Amino acid sequence: MSTEETPKESPWLIRISKHFADFTDDVIAGLEAKKVKSLGEEYTLIQCRNPSRLQGSDASHFVRWNLPMSHVWPCNPQKMEGFIEKAAQTLHRKFSGQGLQGVFVGILDPSARDGYYKALATNLRGRTLQIFDEEAKGFKSVEEQDASKSSLFCMVGKEGLYCGVQSPKGSNGFYPGGTKFISQKADHTISRAGAKIAEALHYLPLHRPVPPEGGHWLELGACPGGMSSELLERGYEVTAIDRAPLDQRLDKHRGLHFIKADVAEFEPSARASFDALLCDMNGETPIALGQVIRLSKSLKPGGLVVFTLKTAGVDSYAGINQHFENALNQAVKGWLKLIAATHLTYNRNEFTLFFERREGHQPEKGRGSGPGGFW
């Protein structure tokens, strides 16, 4: 390859969850990139030669969010007089007239307790929108964005300002940094699992529409009912299966059908038809995924599967990737099509996988749990 044909390295910002921080160097190597420096708690600035690896490599599912760097201003905003005005004017000068659908500003360290940078991000976005003036009247809110159209995302912190233009789908999230804060009120939150499915449903429109309100979900291993509660609050009907009882706050909840049974013993009626299937069960992945495949026979064609891939006990980068690959192979043999896989903010050492049931196939009945989904 000649010098002219050598791919140019581009600055890129990536986010890797603190749960996988020990694998940061492995992830960067898997992206065929070079580390420049760490930013905040979970962000790393890299030089990326092949951006396609952010979407299709063994390392990509570890990258929670990413953004090409179009403007970088290393500085300490707290010590910079007139930072907001200077930054807003620069953003307008560099990015106006590019057909953006919105401008969004997030913080590099969401765990910061003093609130300074959260307020700074809000004020910077507000001033930037003022300067964009007429152009800003056509901007969308975070939730209104088209997943495939370009937005200007900016991240600010004690390390400075880091900005880039990319679609939400390309960045792997609608919000700057990828995090949507999920309110969990102590008086009615049954478990943190409710936040996981809430965030999953916010993430899903990057790839396909969410099931319509009134749709019917089948949840495997539902106890204590955090995910069921979240689905019910969104107007869904839920059939929940577990050997243990659900939280009493869900008693007599309209739309809930609770079946106290072992998932492996449960057999839907021949007439059962679900829009989506949810599984956040602990235990061995081949067993849990085997039950998902078995019960996917009751999904409507193209029905959605949301599956939490646990990695407990797998303590190496290579081991997690092999675990991930084994699960995908099992799902494919069980006629499930992967549409997305990511680490969500409310996940711990686990990934959320989204599948669709492939049309024209009915998994065989049976209670087996062998990998591959056939019994």
Backbone torsions as a table, in degrees:
resi	resn	phi	psi	omega
1	MET	NA	131.9	179.6
2	SER	-75.7	167.0	179.1
3	THR	-59.5	-38.4	-178.7
4	GLU	-64.9	-26.8	-176.5
5	GLU	-90.9	-8.0	-179.2
6	THR	-67.3	126.0	-179.7
7	PRO	-58.5	138.0	-179.4
8	LYS	-81.8	136.0	176.9
9	GLU	-77.2	135.2	-178.4
10	SER	-120.4	143.2	176.5
11	PRO	-71.1	136.2	-175.8
12	TRP	-142.6	143.0	175.8
13	LEU	-105.8	126.9	178.1
14	ILE	-125.3	152.9	177.4
15	ARG	-118.4	125.4	176.2
16	ILE	-121.1	126.0	-177.4
17	SER	-55.8	147.5	176.6
18	LYS	-59.9	-22.8	178.9
19	HIS	-68.2	-21.6	179.3
20	PHE	-118.3	22.5	-176.5
21	ALA	-58.9	-32.5	-179.5
22	ASP	-65.2	-16.5	-177.4
23	PHE	-103.1	10.7	-175.2
24	THR	-55.8	-46.9	-179.6
25	ASP	-63.8	-37.9	178.0
26	ASP	-65.2	-41.7	179.8
27	VAL	-62.8	-46.1	-179.9
28	ILE	-62.4	-40.2	176.3
29	ALA	-63.7	-40.0	178.9
30	GLY	-65.3	-25.3	176.3
31	LEU	-85.0	-2.2	-176.2
32	GLU	57.1	43.1	-176.6
33	ALA	-121.7	175.5	178.0
34	LYS	-123.2	136.2	177.6
35	LYS	-75.7	134.5	174.5
36	VAL	-99.8	-56.2	176.9
37	LYS	-168.8	158.6	176.0
38	SER	-82.9	145.2	178.5
39	LEU	-133.1	127.2	-179.7
40	GLY	62.5	-158.0	-176.1
41	GLU	-83.3	-33.8	-171.2
42	GLU	-126.4	0.9	-173.9
43	TYR	-102.9	148.0	177.0
44	THR	-137.4	132.8	173.8
45	LEU	-90.4	126.6	-177.3
46	ILE	-127.9	164.5	167.8
47	GLN	-103.0	117.1	-171.8
48	CYS	-112.5	122.5	-178.1
49	ARG	-92.4	-27.0	-175.6
50	ASN	-134.8	82.1	-176.0
51	PRO	-57.4	-21.7	-179.9
52	SER	-62.2	-22.6	179.4
53	ARG	-71.4	-14.9	174.5
54	LEU	-69.5	-20.1	-178.4
55	GLN	-109.5	-23.1	-173.2
56	GLY	-144.4	66.7	177.2
57	SER	-149.9	171.4	177.7
58	ASP	-64.1	-16.9	-178.2
59	ALA	-93.4	-16.9	-167.8
60	SER	-64.6	-33.4	-177.8
61	HIS	-72.5	-12.1	175.0
62	PHE	-83.3	-16.2	-176.8
63	VAL	-89.3	104.3	-176.7
64	ARG	-66.6	-36.8	-176.2
65	TRP	-158.4	152.8	-179.2
66	ASN	-149.9	157.7	-179.2
67	LEU	-157.3	128.0	173.1
68	PRO	-69.1	142.7	-177.0
69	MET	-91.6	112.3	176.4
70	SER	-100.1	-22.7	178.3
71	HIS	-150.1	125.4	179.2
72	VAL	-127.2	127.6	177.8
73	TRP	-127.5	87.9	177.5
74	PRO	-68.4	121.2	-179.5
75	CYS	-170.0	173.1	171.4
76	ASN	-109.1	101.5	-175.2
77	PRO	-55.8	-31.8	-179.0
78	GLN	-66.5	-23.7	-179.5
79	LYS	-104.7	4.5	-176.2
80	MET	-103.0	111.9	179.5
81	GLU	-66.9	129.4	178.0
82	GLY	71.2	28.3	-175.7
83	PHE	-56.4	-48.5	-175.2
84	ILE	-60.5	-46.9	-178.3
85	GLU	-65.2	-44.9	179.3
86	LYS	-62.6	-43.3	-179.1
87	ALA	-66.6	-44.4	-178.9
88	ALA	-63.0	-42.6	179.0
89	GLN	-63.4	-40.4	178.7
90	THR	-64.9	-41.9	179.5
91	LEU	-62.6	-40.6	178.5
92	HIS	-66.2	-43.1	-178.3
93	ARG	-63.7	-38.9	-175.0
94	LYS	-86.4	-27.5	-168.8
95	PHE	-122.4	-3.2	178.3
96	SER	-69.4	151.1	178.2
97	GLY	77.1	12.4	-178.7
98	GLN	-99.6	9.5	177.8
99	GLY	70.6	31.2	-179.8
100	LEU	-66.8	148.4	175.2
101	GLN	-94.4	-7.8	178.2
102	GLY	176.8	165.8	175.5
103	VAL	-126.0	127.5	-175.2
104	PHE	-136.0	139.9	-175.8
105	VAL	-126.2	129.9	178.1
106	GLY	-126.0	-178.4	-177.4
107	ILE	-116.5	145.3	-178.0
108	LEU	-73.9	-22.6	-179.7
109	ASP	-128.2	84.3	-177.8
110	PRO	-66.2	-12.7	-179.9
111	SER	-86.6	-5.2	-179.6
112	ALA	-59.4	136.6	-172.0
113	ARG	-96.6	-19.2	-173.4
114	ASP	-80.7	-13.3	175.9
115	GLY	79.0	0.0	-176.4
116	TYR	-61.5	-49.8	-174.4
117	TYR	-75.5	-26.8	174.0
118	LYS	-64.1	-44.5	177.1
119	ALA	-66.8	-38.3	178.9
120	LEU	-62.1	-43.1	179.6
121	ALA	-62.2	-43.9	179.3
122	THR	-62.7	-45.1	-178.4
123	ASN	-69.6	-35.3	178.1
124	LEU	-65.9	-42.9	178.2
125	ARG	-63.6	-43.7	-179.5
126	GLY	-60.0	-44.3	-179.8
127	ARG	-69.3	-37.0	178.6
128	THR	-62.6	-41.8	179.0
129	LEU	-64.7	-36.3	176.8
130	GLN	-61.5	-42.7	-177.2
131	ILE	-72.0	-34.3	176.6
132	PHE	-66.9	-21.9	170.3
133	ASP	53.4	-117.4	-174.8
134	GLU	-60.1	-37.4	179.8
135	GLU	-60.7	-35.8	-176.9
136	ALA	-69.8	-19.2	179.6
137	LYS	-64.5	-23.3	178.6
138	GLY	-94.6	0.2	-179.0
139	PHE	-71.3	149.7	178.3
140	LYS	-97.2	159.6	171.4
141	SER	-78.2	172.0	179.6
142	VAL	-55.1	-47.4	-175.1
143	GLU	-72.4	-19.8	-177.6
144	GLU	-89.6	-7.6	-174.4
145	GLN	-58.6	145.8	168.4
146	ASP	-82.8	126.2	-175.0
147	ALA	-58.9	-25.3	-173.4
148	SER	-100.6	-2.0	-178.4
149	LYS	-103.4	157.4	-171.9
150	SER	-79.7	138.7	172.9
151	SER	-126.2	159.0	172.0
152	LEU	-96.6	115.5	177.5
153	PHE	-107.4	136.0	179.8
154	CYS	-130.6	138.9	177.1
155	MET	-121.3	131.8	-176.5
156	VAL	-127.9	145.4	179.3
157	GLY	-169.1	-171.6	-178.2
158	LYS	-64.3	-15.3	179.1
159	GLU	-88.3	-8.5	178.8
160	GLY	123.7	-155.3	-176.3
161	LEU	-118.1	131.2	-176.8
162	TYR	-132.3	119.5	-170.0
163	CYS	-131.5	151.0	176.4
164	GLY	-163.3	162.5	179.9
165	VAL	-111.5	125.6	178.7
166	GLN	-165.9	158.9	176.5
167	SER	-74.5	154.5	174.9
168	PRO	-56.0	-38.5	179.5
169	LYS	-65.7	-41.5	178.5
170	GLY	-63.1	-37.0	-179.9
171	SER	-82.7	-15.7	180.0
172	ASN	76.0	36.7	176.1
173	GLY	172.9	148.4	179.2
174	PHE	-80.0	-29.2	-178.9
175	TYR	-94.0	151.3	173.4
176	PRO	-62.0	124.3	-174.7
177	GLY	90.6	-15.7	176.1
178	GLY	89.5	-8.9	-174.7
179	THR	-91.7	127.4	167.1
180	LYS	-108.1	118.7	-179.5
181	PHE	-69.9	128.7	179.7
182	ILE	-107.5	115.6	179.8
183	SER	-67.9	130.8	178.3
184	GLN	-126.5	94.0	-178.2
185	LYS	-78.9	131.1	-173.7
186	ALA	-59.7	-29.8	-173.9
187	ASP	-76.0	-18.1	179.7
188	HIS	-135.3	0.4	177.3
189	THR	-77.2	120.1	-177.5
190	ILE	-84.0	-40.2	175.7
191	SER	-162.4	161.1	-179.4
192	ARG	-65.2	-14.2	178.7
193	ALA	-61.5	-26.8	177.8
194	GLY	-60.7	-36.3	178.5
195	ALA	-67.6	-32.3	-179.6
196	LYS	-64.9	-46.6	-178.5
197	ILE	-72.9	-31.4	176.3
198	ALA	-62.3	-44.9	179.1
199	GLU	-68.7	-36.7	178.3
200	ALA	-61.4	-40.2	-179.7
201	LEU	-72.9	-25.7	174.1
202	HIS	-74.3	-35.6	-178.8
203	TYR	-74.1	-35.6	-172.0
204	LEU	-53.1	-40.1	-178.9
205	PRO	-60.4	-10.2	170.6
206	LEU	-62.5	-22.5	-171.7
207	HIS	-124.9	-29.6	179.0
208	ARG	-168.5	161.9	178.4
209	PRO	-66.1	151.2	174.1
210	VAL	-74.0	157.5	175.2
211	PRO	-56.0	142.7	-176.9
212	PRO	-67.5	152.2	176.5
213	GLU	-55.0	137.6	-175.7
214	GLY	93.3	-8.9	178.1
215	GLY	-65.1	160.5	-173.5
216	HIS	-108.0	122.9	178.5
217	TRP	-105.4	144.1	169.8
218	LEU	-109.8	119.6	-179.8
219	GLU	-112.7	127.4	-179.2
220	LEU	-99.6	130.1	-178.8
221	GLY	66.9	55.0	-168.7
222	ALA	-79.8	-20.4	-175.0
223	CYS	-59.5	137.9	4.4
224	PRO	-87.5	-2.2	174.2
225	GLY	116.1	14.7	-179.6
226	GLY	-61.3	-44.2	179.9
227	MET	-72.4	-40.8	177.6
228	SER	-58.2	-43.7	-179.4
229	SER	-59.4	-44.4	-179.7
230	GLU	-63.8	-42.0	179.6
231	LEU	-65.6	-41.6	179.4
232	LEU	-63.3	-40.0	179.1
233	GLU	-64.5	-23.5	179.1
234	ARG	-89.7	6.5	175.9
235	GLY	87.6	16.3	178.2
236	TYR	-91.2	157.9	168.6
237	GLU	-93.3	139.1	-175.3
238	VAL	-132.2	127.9	166.5
239	THR	-103.5	114.5	-174.0
240	ALA	-110.1	132.1	-177.4
241	ILE	-118.4	128.7	174.0
242	ASP	-168.2	151.9	176.2
243	ARG	-74.1	-27.8	-179.6
244	ALA	-97.4	152.4	-178.9
245	PRO	-70.9	157.5	175.8
246	LEU	-84.4	164.8	177.3
247	ASP	-55.7	140.3	-176.4
248	GLN	-62.1	-21.6	178.5
249	ARG	-65.9	-14.3	178.2
250	LEU	-94.8	-2.7	-180.0
251	ASP	-56.4	131.0	176.5
252	LYS	61.4	20.9	177.3
253	HIS	-68.7	128.5	-179.7
254	ARG	-60.7	130.6	178.0
255	GLY	97.0	-8.8	-178.3
256	LEU	-98.6	131.8	173.4
257	HIS	-122.3	106.3	-178.3
258	PHE	-100.2	129.6	177.7
259	ILE	-119.2	112.5	-179.6
260	LYS	-81.7	100.1	-175.1
261	ALA	-163.1	158.6	170.2
262	ASP	-70.4	133.9	-179.2
263	VAL	-54.8	-38.8	-178.3
264	ALA	-66.0	-20.2	-179.4
265	GLU	-94.5	-13.0	-174.2
266	PHE	-77.4	134.5	177.1
267	GLU	-135.6	111.8	179.1
268	PRO	-63.7	157.7	175.9
269	SER	-67.3	160.0	-178.5
270	ALA	-61.6	-24.1	-177.1
271	ARG	-92.7	-5.3	-177.9
272	ALA	-62.9	139.4	-179.4
273	SER	-147.3	115.6	-176.4
274	PHE	-112.1	148.5	175.9
275	ASP	-82.6	-29.2	-175.3
276	ALA	-154.3	154.9	178.7
277	LEU	-128.9	135.0	-176.2
278	LEU	-125.3	132.1	179.4
279	CYS	-139.7	117.2	176.7
280	ASP	-123.9	28.2	-175.3
281	MET	-68.6	145.1	170.8
282	ASN	-81.9	173.3	179.3
283	GLY	107.7	-171.1	-176.6
284	GLU	-70.3	132.3	-176.6
285	THR	-58.4	-45.9	-178.8
286	PRO	-59.0	-33.0	179.4
287	ILE	-72.0	-49.5	-179.9
288	ALA	-61.7	-46.6	-179.3
289	LEU	-68.7	-31.7	175.4
290	GLY	-61.1	-40.0	177.7
291	GLN	-68.8	-37.1	176.4
292	VAL	-60.0	-46.5	-179.3
293	ILE	-63.2	-44.0	-179.8
294	ARG	-59.7	-44.0	-175.2
295	LEU	-84.2	-7.7	178.1
296	SER	-68.4	-9.2	175.9
297	LYS	-62.8	-21.2	-178.4
298	SER	-94.2	2.7	175.1
299	LEU	-80.4	148.5	172.0
300	LYS	-67.5	155.1	176.7
301	PRO	-53.7	131.0	-176.8
302	GLY	78.8	7.0	-179.0
303	GLY	-60.3	153.1	-174.1
304	LEU	-91.0	142.2	170.4
305	VAL	-124.2	127.4	174.0
306	VAL	-114.2	114.8	-172.3
307	PHE	-125.7	128.5	175.8
308	THR	-89.5	116.6	177.9
309	LEU	-90.2	105.5	-179.6
310	LYS	-78.4	146.7	178.4
311	THR	-124.3	17.8	179.5
312	ALA	-57.6	133.6	179.9
313	GLY	88.4	-9.6	176.8
314	VAL	-104.3	112.1	-167.8
315	ASP	-116.6	21.4	177.2
316	SER	-135.6	157.1	178.5
317	TYR	-60.6	-47.3	180.0
318	ALA	-64.6	-38.1	-179.9
319	GLY	-65.4	-41.2	178.3
320	ILE	-65.9	-41.2	178.9
321	ASN	-63.9	-37.4	177.2
322	GLN	-67.9	-40.8	176.7
323	HIS	-59.9	-43.6	178.6
324	PHE	-62.1	-47.5	-178.9
325	GLU	-63.7	-40.1	178.7
326	ASN	-61.8	-41.4	179.7
327	ALA	-64.8	-41.9	179.4
328	LEU	-65.0	-41.5	178.0
329	ASN	-62.2	-41.3	178.4
330	GLN	-63.4	-42.4	-179.3
331	ALA	-65.0	-42.2	179.4
332	VAL	-61.5	-42.9	177.9
333	LYS	-64.7	-26.6	177.3
334	GLY	-90.0	13.6	175.5
335	TRP	64.9	40.8	171.2
336	LEU	-114.0	133.2	-178.4
337	LYS	-101.4	122.7	178.4
338	LEU	-72.9	129.3	176.6
339	ILE	-113.0	-20.3	177.3
340	ALA	-167.8	152.6	175.5
341	ALA	-149.1	129.6	-176.1
342	THR	-156.4	165.2	167.6
343	HIS	-98.7	119.1	179.0
344	LEU	-90.2	158.6	-176.9
345	THR	-57.4	-35.9	-176.3
346	TYR	-91.2	3.0	169.1
347	ASN	-78.1	158.9	170.7
348	ARG	-108.8	-117.8	177.6
349	ASN	-86.4	68.2	-175.2
350	GLU	-162.3	164.9	177.4
351	PHE	-125.0	153.0	173.6
352	THR	-104.3	123.1	-179.7
353	LEU	-109.3	136.9	179.1
354	PHE	-115.6	124.9	178.9
355	PHE	-122.9	161.8	167.1
356	GLU	-122.5	142.8	175.8
357	ARG	-71.9	125.9	177.9
358	ARG	-71.7	136.1	-175.9
359	GLU	-71.4	153.0	174.0
360	GLY	82.7	15.3	-179.7
361	HIS	-137.2	135.7	174.5
362	GLN	-117.1	109.1	177.7
363	PRO	-55.5	145.9	-178.4
364	GLU	-66.6	146.1	177.6
365	LYS	-74.6	155.8	177.0
366	GLY	146.2	165.7	-174.1
367	ARG	-109.0	11.8	-178.3
368	GLY	-68.3	166.4	-178.6
369	SER	-132.1	20.7	-177.8
370	GLY	-72.2	148.3	178.7
371	PRO	-60.3	142.2	-179.5
372	GLY	108.0	-23.2	173.2
373	GLY	82.0	16.9	-179.5
374	PHE	-120.7	138.2	-177.8
375	TRP	-134.9	NA	NA
